[in-house]
Amino acid sequence: MARASSISRYLTAKLLRSGGGAFASLSPCTRWTSPTRLPPSFCSSAVAGSSVSDPAPASASSSQSQGNQRRWSKWLLFIPGAITFGLGTWQVFRRQDKVRMLEYRQMRLNMEPLKLSDVTPSSESLDSLEFRRVACTGVFDERKSIFVGPRSRSISGVTENGYYLITPLMPIANNSGSVNSPVLVNRGWVPRNWRDEFLKSVEDQEKPSSASPPLVQKSEPKRHWWSFWSKMPKTVKDLDGESAVSPVEVIGVIRGSEKPSIFVPENDLSSSQWFYVDIPAIAHACGLPENTLYVEDINENVNPSNPYPIPKDVNTLIRSSVMPQDHLNYTLTWYSLSAAVTFMAFKRLRPKKSRR
């Protein structure tokens, strides 16, 4: 009996060392077809050994997933560089668009002025007429004037708040050179105190004057100080002795409505507060059609004795708040930031040299 037990132990050790095939994959307790049985202590030790060696594949998969996460986290370091590079490229296209826009305006302003007596305004022709110089003749309707602002202006290094004065230019009967339909004219910039005096004088003119005795000579109307500093149309006498307003010639540029920023409040039509130029709304407030043309006066012949309103400088029409040179500076800034953050990412991923 002792001899059989020693033989079985020898065969077991021999088979375990040789392994091999599907037989080696079986558990030690099920490999034997002979009547000889392994002792329970051997089976329990074999099972315990196999259970200890099972977690090896699980630890390998977890280490592989951690390696994938590190690889993806390395790529995240290049995202800031890609974003700043995209912003720099976007500024390149913005600069090209701005150059084309300013060249288009310059080309339109260099064309011969149109005569509005030969032009019929329409919503379809507004795009084709914008930034065209025009010459128009008519009579200003001062009672329907509108002030848009406040708008600041620097005069001799001093910034002063004021307004843009917009007045309808009305047609003149029996005048072939007059405009065919009313035109809104931005006559230029005026200071705040000029506006107050202008509104006060308009109110005085609208008040009905009391009847004076027929034999008493009428006194001359009161003249305000601001009238000596304004470009008001002169009153002349016609053949019947009745007062008439002399025609006014305006040289300007056809423009469209302004696009206000989010910081500009909405226009308040009820209180006649206009913060930006909205042509259909202003035309409606003046009792004019919504497709009324809007012209900005650019007449450069300014009389020093009558400076107000101050017409717009034509050079402002070919300038923008962000010029092409500014877009070029933004491009260089974004590309520099992209190069800097990309270099930092490579520096971060570069393996550190071990110190000796």
C-alpha positions in Angstrom: 0.0 0.0 0.0 2.8 2.3 0.8 4.4 1.4 -2.5 1.2 2.3 -4.5 1.0 5.6 -2.7 4.6 6.5 -3.6 4.0 5.5 -7.2 0.9 7.8 -7.5 2.8 10.7 -6.0 5.6 10.2 -8.5 3.2 10.1 -11.4 1.4 13.2 -10.2 4.6 15.2 -9.9 5.7 14.0 -13.4 2.5 15.0 -15.0 2.4 18.4 -13.3 5.9 19.2 -14.5 5.2 18.1 -18.1 1.8 19.9 -18.4 0.5 19.9 -22.0 -2.7 20.3 -23.8 -6.2 20.1 -22.6 -5.2 17.6 -19.9 -3.1 20.2 -18.2 -6.1 22.6 -18.2 -8.2 20.3 -16.1 -8.2 20.6 -12.4 -5.9 18.2 -10.5 -8.9 16.4 -9.0 -10.5 15.5 -12.4 -7.5 14.5 -14.5 -7.3 11.0 -13.1 -9.1 8.1 -14.6 -7.4 5.6 -12.5 -9.0 4.3 -9.4 -6.3 6.0 -7.4 -7.6 9.2 -5.8 -5.6 12.2 -4.8 -5.8 13.1 -1.2 -8.2 16.0 -0.3 -5.3 18.1 0.9 -3.7 18.0 -2.5 -7.0 19.0 -4.3 -7.6 21.9 -1.9 -4.0 23.2 -2.4 -4.3 22.9 -6.2 -7.6 24.8 -6.3 -6.2 27.5 -4.1 -3.2 27.8 -6.4 -5.4 28.2 -9.4 -7.6 30.8 -7.7 -4.6 32.9 -6.8 -3.4 32.9 -10.4 -6.8 33.9 -11.9 -6.7 37.8 -11.2 -3.7 38.3 -13.5 -5.8 39.0 -16.7 -8.1 41.5 -14.7 -5.1 43.5 -13.5 -3.7 43.6 -17.1 -7.0 45.1 -18.5 -7.2 47.8 -15.8 -3.6 48.8 -16.6 -4.5 49.0 -20.3 -7.5 51.2 -19.7 -5.4 53.5 -17.5 -2.9 53.8 -20.3 -5.6 54.8 -22.8 -6.8 57.5 -20.4 -3.3 58.9 -20.1 -3.0 58.9 -23.9 -6.3 60.9 -24.3 -5.4 63.3 -21.6 -2.2 64.1 -23.4 -4.1 65.1 -26.5 -6.3 67.5 -24.4 -3.2 69.7 -23.9 -3.2 70.6 -27.5 -6.9 71.9 -27.5 -6.0 75.5 -26.5 -3.4 75.8 -29.2 -5.9 74.6 -31.8 -8.6 77.1 -30.6 -6.2 80.1 -30.7 -5.0 79.0 -34.1 -8.6 78.9 -35.4 -9.2 82.4 -34.0 -6.1 83.7 -35.8 -7.3 82.2 -39.1 -10.7 83.7 -38.6 -9.1 87.1 -38.2 -7.4 86.6 -41.6 -10.7 86.1 -43.3 -12.2 89.1 -41.4 -9.4 91.3 -42.6 -10.0 90.3 -46.2 -13.7 91.1 -45.9 -13.0 94.5 -44.3 -10.5 95.4 -47.1 -13.1 94.5 -49.8 -15.8 96.5 -48.0 -13.7 99.7 -47.7 -12.6 99.4 -51.3 -16.2 99.1 -52.4 -17.1 102.2 -50.4 -14.2 104.2 -51.8 -15.1 103.2 -55.3 -18.8 104.3 -54.8 -17.8 107.6 -53.3 -15.5 108.3 -56.3 -18.4 108.0 -58.7 -20.2 111.1 -60.1 -22.9 112.5 -57.9 -26.5 111.6 -58.7 -29.3 114.1 -58.9 -32.3 113.0 -56.8 -34.6 114.8 -59.1 -34.0 112.0 -61.5 -34.2 109.2 -58.9 -37.4 107.6 -57.6 -36.8 106.0 -54.2 -37.8 102.4 -53.7 -36.9 99.6 -51.3 -35.3 97.6 -54.1 -33.0 100.3 -55.2 -31.7 101.2 -51.7 -28.9 98.6 -51.8 -27.7 99.8 -55.2 -27.8 103.5 -54.1 -26.1 103.2 -50.8 -22.8 105.0 -50.5 -23.5 107.0 -53.7 -23.0 110.7 -53.6 -26.1 112.7 -54.4 -27.1 116.4 -55.0 -30.6 117.4 -54.0 -32.5 120.6 -53.8 -35.5 121.4 -51.7 -36.8 123.1 -48.6 -36.2 122.0 -45.0 -39.3 121.4 -42.8 -37.8 122.5 -39.5 -40.9 121.6 -37.5 -40.3 117.9 -38.2 -36.7 117.9 -37.2 -35.4 115.0 -35.1 -32.3 114.8 -32.9 -30.5 111.5 -32.6 -28.1 111.0 -29.7 -26.3 111.8 -27.6 -23.3 111.7 -29.8 -19.9 112.9 -28.6 -17.5 114.9 -30.7 -14.0 116.1 -30.0 -13.4 119.8 -30.8 -9.9 121.1 -30.2 -9.1 118.2 -27.9 -12.3 118.8 -25.8 -15.0 116.1 -26.0 -18.5 117.6 -26.1 -21.9 115.8 -26.2 -24.4 116.7 -28.8 -26.8 115.3 -31.4 -27.3 114.6 -35.0 -30.0 116.8 -36.6 -32.2 115.0 -39.1 -34.7 117.2 -41.1 -37.0 116.3 -44.0 -36.1 118.0 -47.3 -39.4 118.7 -49.0 -40.0 119.2 -52.7 -40.5 122.7 -54.2 -43.5 123.2 -56.4 -42.8 124.2 -60.0 -39.1 123.6 -59.6 -37.6 121.1 -62.1 -34.4 120.8 -60.0 -36.2 120.0 -56.8 -36.5 116.5 -55.4 -39.5 114.5 -56.5 -40.3 113.2 -53.0 -39.2 114.0 -49.4 -35.7 113.0 -48.3 -34.4 112.6 -44.8 -31.2 114.6 -44.4 -28.7 114.2 -41.6 -27.5 117.8 -41.5 -24.7 117.1 -39.1 -23.7 117.4 -35.4 -25.0 120.2 -33.1 -24.1 120.8 -29.4 -26.7 120.3 -26.6 -27.4 124.0 -25.9 -27.9 124.6 -29.7 -30.6 121.8 -29.7 -32.3 123.4 -26.7 -32.5 126.8 -28.3 -33.6 125.3 -31.6 -36.5 123.4 -30.0 -37.5 126.5 -28.1 -37.6 128.7 -31.2 -39.7 126.0 -33.0 -42.2 126.1 -30.2 -42.4 129.9 -30.3 -43.1 129.8 -34.0 -45.9 127.2 -33.6 -47.7 129.4 -31.0 -50.4 131.6 -32.6 -49.4 135.2 -32.5 -51.9 137.7 -31.2 -53.5 140.1 -33.7 -51.8 143.5 -33.7 -53.5 146.8 -34.5 -53.5 147.5 -38.3 -51.8 151.0 -37.9 -49.1 149.8 -35.5 -45.9 148.6 -37.1 -45.1 145.0 -36.3 -41.9 144.5 -34.4 -39.2 142.3 -35.8 -39.2 138.8 -34.5 -36.9 138.1 -31.7 -33.5 136.7 -32.9 -31.8 134.2 -30.6 -28.0 134.1 -30.2 -27.9 130.7 -31.8 -29.4 131.9 -35.1 -26.1 133.7 -35.9 -24.3 130.3 -35.5 -26.7 128.1 -37.5 -27.2 127.3 -41.1 -30.9 128.1 -41.2 -32.5 128.8 -44.6 -32.9 132.4 -45.3 -36.4 133.9 -45.7 -36.9 136.0 -48.8 -39.9 137.9 -50.3 -41.6 136.7 -53.4 -43.3 138.8 -56.0 -46.6 139.0 -54.0 -44.7 140.2 -50.9 -45.3 137.0 -49.1 -42.5 135.3 -47.2 -41.0 132.2 -48.8 -38.0 130.0 -47.9 -35.2 129.9 -50.3 -34.2 126.5 -51.8 -31.4 124.6 -50.1 -28.9 122.5 -52.0 -27.6 119.4 -50.2 -24.6 117.3 -51.2 -24.5 114.1 -49.3 -24.3 110.3 -49.4 -27.2 107.8 -49.3 -27.0 105.6 -46.2 -29.0 102.9 -44.5 -30.2 102.4 -41.0 -27.7 102.0 -38.2 -27.2 98.7 -36.5 -27.1 99.4 -32.7 -25.1 97.4 -30.3 -26.6 95.6 -27.3 -25.6 98.5 -25.1 -27.7 101.1 -27.1 -31.3 101.4 -25.7 -34.3 101.2 -27.9 -35.8 104.3 -29.5 -38.7 105.8 -27.6 -41.1 107.2 -30.1 -43.6 108.3 -27.5 -41.1 110.7 -25.9 -39.3 111.5 -29.2 -36.0 110.0 -27.9 -33.9 108.6 -30.7 -30.7 106.8 -29.8 -29.9 105.4 -33.2 -30.9 106.0 -36.8 -33.9 103.8 -37.8 -35.0 105.2 -41.2 -38.5 103.6 -41.4 -39.4 104.6 -37.8 -38.1 108.2 -38.3 -39.9 108.5 -41.6 -43.1 107.3 -39.9 -42.7 109.8 -37.1 -42.3 112.6 -39.7 -45.4 111.5 -41.6 -43.3 110.2 -44.6 -43.3 106.9 -46.4 -41.1 104.1 -44.9 -39.1 103.8 -48.1 -37.9 107.5 -47.8 -34.3 107.9 -48.7 -31.8 108.9 -46.0 -28.9 111.2 -46.9 -25.9 112.3 -44.8 -24.7 115.8 -45.6 -21.0 115.8 -46.4 -20.7 119.4 -47.7 -17.2 120.5 -47.0 -17.9 124.2 -47.6 -18.4 125.2 -44.0 -18.9 128.8 -43.2 -16.9 129.7 -40.0 -19.5 132.2 -39.0 -22.3 129.5 -39.2 -20.6 126.3 -38.1 -23.7 124.4 -36.9 -24.8 121.8 -37.9 -21.3 120.4 -38.6 -21.6 118.0 -41.6 -20.1 114.6 -41.5 -16.5 114.1 -42.7 -16.5 112.0 -45.8 -13.4 110.2 -44.6 -15.5 108.7 -41.8 -17.4 106.7 -44.4 -14.3 104.8 -45.4 -13.2 104.1 -41.9 -14.4 101.5 -39.5 -14.2 100.9 -35.7 -11.9 97.9 -36.5 -9.6 98.6 -39.5 -7.7 96.0 -41.5 -4.5 96.8 -39.6 -6.3 96.0 -36.3 -7.3 92.6 -37.7 -3.7 91.9 -38.7 -2.6 92.7 -35.1 -5.3 90.4 -33.8 -4.0 87.7 -36.1 -0.5 87.9 -34.9 -1.7 87.9 -31.3 -3.7 84.7 -31.7 -1.0 82.9 -33.7 1.6 83.9 -31.0 -0.7 82.5 -28.3 -1.2 79.3 -30.3 2.5 78.8 -30.7 3.2 79.4 -27.0 0.5 77.0 -25.6 1.5 74.3 -28.2 5.2 74.6 -27.1 4.1 74.3 -23.5 2.1 71.2 -24.3 5.1 69.6 -26.0 7.3 70.6 -23.1 4.8 69.0 -20.7 4.7 65.7 -22.6 8.5 65.5 -23.2 10.0 62.8 -21.0 12.2 64.2 -18.2 15.9 63.3 -18.3 17.0 61.4 -15.2 19.6 63.1 -13.2 22.8 61.2 -12.5 
